[in-house]
Amino acid sequence: MTVHKAQGQGMKRVIVDLAQCRGTEEPYTMISRAKSLAGLAILRPFLGSKLRCPPSEEYRDERTRIGSL
């Protein structure tokens, strides 16, 4: 299942491949689908920078736009 198809769904068991993620939104979406930590399995090792990279330009632009309302 793709990250986009999984949005809005809660699942008992989730297997994620964080090594293939792009940006910061994908890892968050993938991990947050699991209803509990016990139901989360990470397929293989990944770089910590996958979770610590700066927000995307689109996200920063949207935050700026919302802040100006």
C-alpha positions as a LaTeX table, in Angstrom:
\begin{tabular}{lrrr}
\hline
Residue & $x$ (\AA) & $y$ (\AA) & $z$ (\AA) \\
\hline
Met1 & 0.00 & 0.00 & 0.00 \\
Thr2 & 1.31 & 3.46 & $-0.78$ \\
Val3 & 1.77 & 6.20 & 1.82 \\
His4 & $-0.97$ & 8.25 & 0.18 \\
Lys5 & $-3.47$ & 5.37 & 0.20 \\
Ala6 & $-2.75$ & 4.79 & 3.89 \\
Gln7 & $-3.51$ & 8.36 & 4.95 \\
Gly8 & $-6.44$ & 8.56 & 7.31 \\
Gln9 & $-6.35$ & 4.87 & 8.17 \\
Gly10 & $-5.41$ & 3.30 & 11.49 \\
Met11 & $-4.02$ & $-0.21$ & 11.30 \\
Lys12 & $-3.29$ & $-2.89$ & 13.90 \\
Arg13 & $-0.07$ & $-3.94$ & 12.16 \\
Val14 & 2.18 & $-1.84$ & 9.95 \\
Ile15 & 5.49 & $-2.71$ & 8.29 \\
Val16 & 7.37 & 0.38 & 7.10 \\
Asp17 & 10.48 & 0.86 & 4.97 \\
Leu18 & 11.87 & 4.18 & 6.18 \\
Ala19 & 15.04 & 3.75 & 4.09 \\
Gln20 & 13.01 & 4.62 & 0.96 \\
Cys21 & 11.27 & 7.72 & 2.36 \\
Arg22 & 11.43 & 11.13 & 0.75 \\
Gly23 & 10.99 & 14.29 & 2.83 \\
Thr24 & 9.72 & 14.45 & 6.39 \\
Glu25 & 6.02 & 13.92 & 5.77 \\
Glu26 & 6.27 & 10.34 & 4.46 \\
Pro27 & 7.98 & 8.83 & 7.55 \\
Tyr28 & 5.49 & 10.54 & 9.85 \\
Thr29 & 2.52 & 9.31 & 7.81 \\
Met30 & 3.89 & 5.78 & 7.63 \\
Ile31 & 4.65 & 5.49 & 11.35 \\
Ser32 & 1.44 & 7.17 & 12.49 \\
Arg33 & $-0.74$ & 4.56 & 10.76 \\
Ala34 & 0.11 & 2.04 & 13.51 \\
Lys35 & $-2.38$ & 2.05 & 16.38 \\
Ser36 & 0.38 & 1.02 & 18.83 \\
Leu37 & 4.14 & 0.58 & 18.97 \\
Ala38 & 3.58 & $-3.16$ & 19.32 \\
Gly39 & 1.97 & $-3.12$ & 15.87 \\
Leu40 & 4.84 & $-1.22$ & 14.21 \\
Ala41 & 7.62 & $-3.12$ & 12.43 \\
Ile42 & 10.50 & $-1.34$ & 10.68 \\
Leu43 & 11.63 & $-3.38$ & 7.69 \\
Arg44 & 15.33 & $-2.46$ & 7.69 \\
Pro45 & 17.82 & $-0.01$ & 9.19 \\
Phe46 & 17.56 & 3.61 & 8.05 \\
Leu47 & 19.51 & 6.81 & 8.50 \\
Gly48 & 18.38 & 8.95 & 11.42 \\
Ser49 & 18.43 & 11.93 & 9.10 \\
Lys50 & 15.26 & 10.52 & 7.51 \\
Leu51 & 13.43 & 11.66 & 10.64 \\
Arg52 & 15.43 & 14.79 & 11.38 \\
Cys53 & 15.58 & 16.52 & 8.03 \\
Pro54 & 14.13 & 20.03 & 7.78 \\
Pro55 & 10.50 & 20.46 & 6.74 \\
Ser56 & 9.80 & 20.71 & 3.03 \\
Glu57 & 9.56 & 24.06 & 1.28 \\
Glu58 & 5.83 & 23.50 & 0.75 \\
Tyr59 & 5.33 & 22.96 & 4.47 \\
Arg60 & 7.31 & 26.09 & 5.38 \\
Asp61 & 5.35 & 28.15 & 2.83 \\
Glu62 & 2.04 & 26.89 & 4.22 \\
Arg63 & 3.09 & 27.67 & 7.81 \\
Thr64 & 4.02 & 31.19 & 6.72 \\
Arg65 & 0.70 & 31.60 & 4.92 \\
Ile66 & $-1.31$ & 30.39 & 7.90 \\
Gly67 & 0.69 & 32.57 & 10.27 \\
Ser68 & $-0.20$ & 35.65 & 8.25 \\
Leu69 & $-3.98$ & 35.06 & 8.52 \\
\hline
\end{tabular}
